[in-house]
Amino acid sequence: MIIHASICDYEHIPIPVPHIGRATKAALEFAENEGFETITFGPMGVAENVKLVEAAQWMTKVLKAFPYESLEEVYLVDKDDLMINAWRAHIM
C-alpha cells in the first residue's frame, strides 16, 4: 500500500516546513491504525522550496518521538546521498 502524505494544498506555493513533520506523523498514525509492521519514507517537501536539512530535521524529529506500537521497522530511502546524510545526521 502507498500512503500519499500531502504536505501542501496547492501547487507552487511554498511549503511551510512544519507541514513535513505533520505529514510524517499522519503517515505513521495511519500505518499504526492499519496494523502495519513496516513503513518506508522518501524525502518530503524537497522538490519544492524546502532544504534537505530542514526536511530531515522535521521528519526525524517526528520519527524519534512517535509512540510506536505495531510498527517495528521504519526505512528512510532516497538515491541522493545528500538526503541520506541529512537523515543520518539527525536520526542518531
VEXMI-691396 format. One record per residue (C-alpha): residue number from 1; chain; x, y, z. Coordinates in nm, 4 decimals. Layout:
<rs>
R num cadena     east    north       up
R NUM      A        X        Y        Z
...
</rs>
This chain:
<rs>
R num cadena     east    north       up
R   1      A   0.0000   0.0000   0.0000
R   2      A   0.1196   0.3512  -0.0751
R   3      A   0.0328   0.6329   0.1631
R   4      A   0.0496   0.9747  -0.0004
R   5      A   0.1138   1.2220   0.2788
R   6      A   0.0182   1.5600   0.1385
R   7      A   0.2303   1.8477   0.2590
R   8      A   0.0693   2.1403   0.0776
R   9      A  -0.2802   2.2091  -0.0528
R  10      A  -0.1782   2.3999  -0.3639
R  11      A   0.0890   2.3589  -0.6295
R  12      A   0.3773   2.6056  -0.6415
R  13      A   0.3045   2.7547  -0.3009
R  14      A   0.5992   2.7466  -0.0620
R  15      A   0.5662   2.4607   0.1819
R  16      A   0.5665   2.5596   0.5475
R  17      A   0.8448   2.3388   0.6844
R  18      A   0.6422   2.2198   0.9890
R  19      A   0.3985   2.0568   0.7432
R  20      A   0.6680   1.7965   0.6759
R  21      A   0.6504   1.6899   1.0394
R  22      A   0.2710   1.6816   1.0348
R  23      A   0.2646   1.4732   0.7161
R  24      A   0.5222   1.2321   0.8616
R  25      A   0.3153   1.1934   1.1771
R  26      A  -0.0069   1.1445   0.9792
R  27      A   0.1530   0.8641   0.7749
R  28      A   0.2810   0.6959   1.0925
R  29      A  -0.0600   0.7233   1.2588
R  30      A  -0.2314   0.5737   0.9534
R  31      A   0.0189   0.2880   0.9420
R  32      A  -0.0327   0.2186   1.3139
R  33      A  -0.4114   0.2270   1.2803
R  34      A  -0.3908  -0.0235   0.9941
R  35      A  -0.1561  -0.2502   1.1914
R  36      A   0.1427  -0.2111   0.9588
R  37      A   0.4721  -0.3515   1.0823
R  38      A   0.6913  -0.1687   0.8296
R  39      A   0.6816   0.1746   0.6661
R  40      A   0.9165   0.3397   0.4178
R  41      A   0.9565   0.7134   0.3651
R  42      A   1.1150   0.9044   0.0831
R  43      A   1.2145   1.2672   0.1252
R  44      A   0.9244   1.5036   0.1838
R  45      A   0.8995   1.8579   0.0525
R  46      A   1.2430   1.8741  -0.1051
R  47      A   1.1131   1.9009  -0.4621
R  48      A   0.9655   2.2386  -0.3767
R  49      A   1.1259   2.5032  -0.1558
R  50      A   1.2468   2.3019   0.1425
R  51      A   1.6156   2.2401   0.2068
R  52      A   1.7265   1.8823   0.2637
R  53      A   1.8479   1.9572   0.6154
R  54      A   1.5152   2.1152   0.7149
R  55      A   1.3179   1.8209   0.5755
R  56      A   1.5459   1.5755   0.7544
R  57      A   1.5140   1.7655   1.0826
R  58      A   1.1339   1.7645   1.0794
R  59      A   1.0984   1.4064   0.9620
R  60      A   1.3455   1.2636   1.2131
R  61      A   1.2067   1.4748   1.4983
R  62      A   0.8678   1.3089   1.4473
R  63      A   1.0143   0.9631   1.3840
R  64      A   1.2061   0.9726   1.7123
R  65      A   0.9123   1.0994   1.9200
R  66      A   0.6371   0.8798   1.7772
R  67      A   0.4788   0.6243   2.0172
R  68      A   0.5278   0.3061   1.8138
R  69      A   0.3096   0.0023   1.8771
R  70      A   0.2624  -0.2169   1.5691
R  71      A   0.5316  -0.0548   1.3556
R  72      A   0.8599  -0.2395   1.4003
R  73      A   1.0654  -0.1019   1.1114
R  74      A   1.0897   0.2432   0.9552
R  75      A   1.3016   0.2910   0.6440
R  76      A   1.4196   0.6221   0.5016
R  77      A   1.5020   0.5772   0.1333
R  78      A   1.6484   0.8015  -0.1316
R  79      A   1.9090   0.7737  -0.4065
R  80      A   2.0587   1.1122  -0.3167
R  81      A   2.3492   1.0810  -0.0728
R  82      A   2.2864   1.4373   0.0469
R  83      A   1.9389   1.3422   0.1721
R  84      A   2.0613   1.0171   0.3232
R  85      A   2.3388   1.2001   0.5060
R  86      A   2.0946   1.4675   0.6266
R  87      A   1.8707   1.1964   0.7746
R  88      A   2.1704   1.0242   0.9348
R  89      A   2.2874   1.3473   1.0932
R  90      A   1.9525   1.3934   1.2666
R  91      A   1.8449   1.0380   1.3450
R  92      A   2.1492   0.9428   1.5516
</rs>
